[in-house]
């Protein structure tokens, strides 16, 4: 929606606001016919493209009218200027812009500069037309209501609810299966990881032994074995001394 369109300050919620655009135009045409005007509805064609919806003739008067059945947005000043510019094309002596809602401040100011154009907003239009009835529902009513229709509808609803429960159950089973598959995959990866670490440690120990063998030396004994090896010669020397004659 263009920034030129401004929301109405008061939105009507009555029968006139709910009629179609065509009926809205016809009600306005009927009002002017009752006032003695010969009314020509443009509908389609050059006049409609010019923004002229109605041409009103009474004696020497020729009035062009634009009908805007807008209830949510205000009619902008561009519609006023457009209708003023189209007046010479049909030899109009006056112009009127009619809306079921409101005009912008700029539209009111534009119309105030020309004495041959008049604005009719929603309040003034409702005063002109008087109360109208709500549009009737054109849908054909059933002569004999069927007794099995509610039952059939209830059956459809029940079937839909059962289908919904089955779908929910299937979704829950699928979610549990996905969790189990993921847990199994994680366990498998963890097992492979532990096995790889163990194999790496075993391989590193064997590799160290190979290095010592190739170098012609044995790995250094643990600290306790070294202490025992140093203690044995000392005991032998003492035993030899005590046994001398």
KEMIGU-827420 format. One record per residue: z, x, y of N, C-alpha, C in turn; residue in one letter. Coordinates in steps of 0.001 Angstrom, whole numbers, plus 500000, padded with zeros to 6 digits. Last residue first. Layout:
<sites>
ZXYZXYZXYA/...
</sites>
This chain:
<sites>
557208590871433760558421591505433212559161592264434297X/556083587733435189555946589205435034557227589787434511X/556341584978435702556216585381434300556133586882434122X/556297584631438443557574584390437739557509584873436296X/553616585174438995554669586047439514555947585899438725X/552257583064437815551965584400437365553076585347437802X/553158580845439243553494580942437819553264582340437290X/552065581432441710553515581401441572553910581537440116X/549353581164441179549881582462441607551371582513441456X/549160578452440499548850579478439498549414580817439893X/549799577189442861550700577007441731550465578090440689X/547574577938444411548901578336444826549872578227443677X/545425576653443131545527578116443110546904578592443482X/546090573819443685546088574402442333546128575919442336X/545723573175446394547087573281445849547089573976444503X/543002572947446863543708574041447511545093574249446904X/542410570652445380541758571914445007542462573104445609X/543875568738446741544244569069445364543641570394444941X/542476568674449145543881569098449143544306569491447745X/540009567667448349540090568997448936541503569537448888X/540684565110447502540180566047446506540245567465447023X/541356564032449976542388564185448941541937565171447868X/538867563951451412539989564783451879541015565006450795X/535994564139449172536913563421450051538100564283450390X/533537566787449372534476565923448644535370565187449628X/530214566728450599531596567165450816532525566221450101X/527587566819448170528262566220449325529682566711449407X/526237569987447225526789568676446904527439568083448132X/523140571658447604524576571513447862524979570113447510X/520376571849447655521130572748446803522611572682447039X/518833569999448979519304571138449784520087572133448957X/518434568018447112517290568838447515517725570056448296X/521003566926447072520467567578445881519296568482446237X/521246565833449669522136566917449245521571567660448036X/519249563868449540519164564953450536520025566128450130X/520175562194447535518930562919447327518812564088448299X/522426561096448823522569561931447620521332562759447359X/521143559601450849522023560720451224522215561657450033X/519841557676449340519034558621450112519867559838450511X/521956556204448358521105556955447421520285558006448144X/522818555078450833523697555948450035522883556800449064X/520595553543451600521019554643452468521922555605451718X/520479551625449530519378552565449716519781553756450559X/522804550200450015522627550924448757521539551977448909X/522153549109452575523299550012452403523169550845451124X/519929547542451949519792548633452913520934549628452774X/521004545691450218519980546606449722519809547796450647X/522715544357452028523262545064450866522254546079450333X/520820543272453801521828544223454303522402545045453151X/519392541600452070518693542703452728519676543741453253X/521393539752451415520802540584450377520082541783450968X/521855538556453907522936539300453262522375540250452200X/519289537349454256519792538307455237520885539176454623X/519098535549452159518155536663452237518657537744453182X/521190533828452966521266534545451692520331535750451690X/520153532822455379521383533594455394521529534433454119X/517916531428454443517723532554455343518961533450455377X/519241529453452932518305530386452295518087531631453158X/520684528127454929521391528796453842520503529824453155X/518563527098456475519488528056457076520251528829456002X/517437525356454588516641526463455114517531527532455733X/519529523538454254519059524337453123518258525544453594X/519625522429456847520783523163456326520380524066455153X/517082521196456949517391522271457889518570523109457389X/517392519305454931516348520328454804516633521501455728X/519465517765456068519663518476454804518635519588454623X/518179516734458369519360517589458517519600518401457247X/516165515201457168515792516329458029516964517293458204X/517695513279455867516868514199455080516472515417455905X/518775511964458091519666512669457161518882513683456336X/516384510885459200517190511829459977518119512629459075X/515534509176457161514681510309457543515471511348458329X/517618507337457212517389508154456015516549509383456345X/517206506226459773518452506932459482518298507832458260X/514689505050459463514847506122460440516115506923460176X/515284503125457551514343504195457213514469505370458186X/516999501517459081517504502191457883516593503359457489X/515237500601461069516390501409461458516942502182460265X/513441499143459489512953500290460254514096501206460658X/515136497164458542514513498093457601514003499335458318X/515765495883460970516826496548460205516240497556459215X/513221494911461686513902495863462549515012496603461818X/512725493140459636511859494313459772512522495373460636X/514720491289460268514777492027459006513911493277459067X/513772490368462753515062491057462696515185491869461408X/511355489202461942511327490329462875512628491103462848X/512332487178460350511524488229459742511468489457460650X/513638485692462332514411486285461240513643487415460572X/511443484939463907512499485772464501513300486459463408X/510051483405462069509417484601462622510459485537463209X/511932481380461662511538482240460554510902483524461039X/511972480235464182513186480884463684512873481805462522X/509390479236464229509752480277465186510999481014464726X/509642477350462256508707478452462066509048479598463004X/511487475680463471511827476341462216510922477537461968X/510107474804465749511309475636465912511678476377464639X/507915473474464326507688474618465212508949475440465430X/508476471233462916508508472490462171508301473698463065X/508206469129464638509553469451464184509600470805463489X/506269469018467581506313469273466155507711469712465745X/506003466425469920506540467749469579506702467911468076X/503258464863470852504275464743469817504807466135469467X/501859465821473136502211464401472993503333464216471993X/502501468560475234502267468117473870502734466679473712X/500865468872478369502091468677477592501736468161476212X/498806471372479776498917470071479099500184470008478250X/499612472885482893499515473060481443499669471717480750X/499978472694485594498733472134485055498611472301483547X/502711471825487451502305472624486291501102471963485636X/502193471460490966502488470911489646501975471844488562X/503773473024493726502579472900492869502974472413491484X/506052470954495576505788472149494778504527471956493950X/504958469268498569505561469303497240505201470606496531X/505854469828501996504867469675500923505596469792499590X/506677468837505324507097469198503953505978468938502949X/504335470005507867505385469148507333505739469539505913X/502434471398509277502042470762508021503087469780507516X/503823472308511584502564471569511709502246470774510440X/506045473643510562506275472512511468505010471674511613X/504759475604509159505542474615508403505872473403509265X/503681477050511316502791476382510361503544475322509566X/505924478130512568505114477140513294504212476374512333X/506782479846510466507658478786510984506860477704511690X/504585481592510052505056480693509000505937479563509504X/502530481526513095503273482169512016503806481128511033X/499632481679514732500501480654514128501209481317512957X/498208482765517750498810483129516476499732482004516014X/495086482551519472496436482041519244496909482481517852X/492891483508522084493332483614520692494789483175520590X/492230483561524722491449482669523866491869482758522388X/493588485417526188494051484034526305493287483076525402X/494782488474525163493583487633525156494027486164525170X/497191489749525032496241490262526021494966489433526099X/498525488654522912498987488283524249498017488760525328X/497458489856520684497036488487520991497438488076522397X/498819492323520821497354492290520932496874490893521300X/501481491530520446501090492122521729499582492094521910X/501310490622517801501701489688518867501279490231520229X/500648493014516538499713491879516487500027490870517583X/502928494547517038501653494983517607500629493852517597X/504808493212515500504973493214516954503671493610517632X/503175491333512871503826492517513413503942492389514931X/503927488018511740503034488979512382503844490201512814X/504708486324508588505020486835509922503918487754510415X/503565483756506630504699484661506808504922485036508251X/501301482358506488502476481690505932503722482544506083X/499216482451509406499849483088508250501018482239507776X/496284482455511303497359481654510720497901482392509501X/494728482904514299495118483596513081496367482901512547X/492041481604516130493421481419515693493622482176514381X/489980481371519045490258481916517724491736481693517417X/487230480043520999488626480351520741488803480859519321X/484580479715521142485301479628522409486780479943522239X/482011481446519412483307480781519424483911480800520820X/479495482338518523479608481613519787480927480867519918X/479490483965516386479313482537516090479432481694517358X/479772486443517591478763486289516539478511484818516220X/481942486423519361480582486250519909479530485998518834X/484134486785517423483934485534518168482521485396518739X/484677489184516292483692488338515633483412487040516394X/486722490384517749485398490999517790484316490147517169X/488840488748517038488370488725518425486964489319518514X/489152489546514376488708488177514667488197488059516097X/490007492190514764488775491912514024488252490522514345X/492414491941516108491282492580516783489973492271516067X/493901490695514055493707490042515356492494490627516059X/493910492571512046493309491264511782493038490512513084X/495311494665513255493887494856512950493202493522512657X/497979494059513434497159493802514624495677493951514329X/498975492542510255498892493592511282497966493205512423X/501354490347508939499930490476509272499798491479510412X/503859491599506722503452491053508018501965491283508249X/504389490685503294504075491656504333503628490943505598X/505059488460501734505826489696501562505597490686502697X/503356486383502171504787486097502269505639487357502183X/500270485336503292501097486493502993502564486121503179X/497603484112503663498705483559502860499563484727502353X/495913483813506439496558484890505692497776484305504968X/492925482809507797494109482334507072494652483474506223X/491362482598510882491640483481509750492942483029509114X/488924480662512597490292480824512099490312481793510921X/487245479789515603487224480491514319488673480778513911X/486101477000517276487248477876517026487098478498515642X/484462475517519729484172476178518456485273477227518247X/484119472682521758485006473719521214484473474234519880X/482721470578522627482217471892523009483069473038522439X/483603468679519872482939468656521163482340470016521464X/484832470768517650485210469479518251484671469465519673X/485056472738514797484199472238515890484706470870516342X/486027475654513192486465474333513653485617473932514859X/485737477503510371485093477284511669485373475843512065X/487715479752508412487416478383508845486693478427510188X/487661482505507972487870481595506846487494480160507191X/486323485519508813486429484136509289486552483226508073X/485735488103508185487146487759508299487367486354508806X/483145488647507705483626488953509060485117488676509206X/482840487619505210482899489067505342483376489482506727X/482674484941505878483836485405505119483976486910505224X/480201484941507173481408484612507923482662485093507205X/478434485604505072478598486489506223479891486215506973X/480109484640501992478974484765502894479305485652504068X/482474482155500898481780483430500750480604483445501707X/484445480358502751484377480703501332483788482078501145X/484435478789505139483458479859504926483313480183503450X/484514475431505859485188476510505108484162477575504757X/484532473678508753483630474349507829484402475504507172X/485499470635510136485938471905509563484886472412508586X/485757469021513115484870469157511962485094470560511403X/488868467704514272487907468794514181487007468594512965X/490933465879514478489640465526515034488615466632514989X/493280466339513167493323466477514621491966466230515267X/492543466199510535493343465087511065493443465146512584X/491322468693510409490497467487510287491246466279510820X/493555470308510572492624470290511694491672469101511606X/494765469708508063495496469486509317494545469398510502X/492803470516506242493164469098506353493920468794507632X/492896473293506612491684472548506984491982471072507136X/495430473760505548495184474033506967493941473283507452X/494918473033502915495936472301503676495778472534505177X/492997474932502190492639473506502238493656472690503019X/494458477308502222493360477121503170492993475645503302X/496203476742500102496729477056501432495657476834502489X/494442476541497998495144475332498442495741475540499829X/493671479250497906492676478207498136493335476921498622X/496058480580497318495400480818498604494390479715498912X/498507478270495887497452479280495817496815479468497192X/501999477944496766500658477399496528499657478548496469X/504427479035497460504026479107496050502652478509495771X/504985478596500088504839479993499672504340480119498243X/505330475843500054504152476411500703503929477858500279X/507805475521498763506583475047498118505339475676498737X/509630478614499338509481477163499334508144476800498703X/510815481065500588510803480697499175510792479174499094X/509954483625502896510084482211502560510024482025501041X/511699486305504167510726485894503150510997484457502747X/511914487956507123512428486780506401511352486323505430X/510570490246507733512006490227507979512677489046507282X/508103491696505552508575490627506428510082490742506611X/507001495134505632507595493976504957508110492952505970X/503853496208506894505305496224507008505881494992506312X/501108498223506636501693496980506171503213497113506176X/500402500788507263500261499784508304500895498466507909X/500528502355505000501713502392505845501626501354506955X/499140500564502192499027501362503395500294501282504213X/500000500851498811500000500000500000500000500886501238X/
</sites>
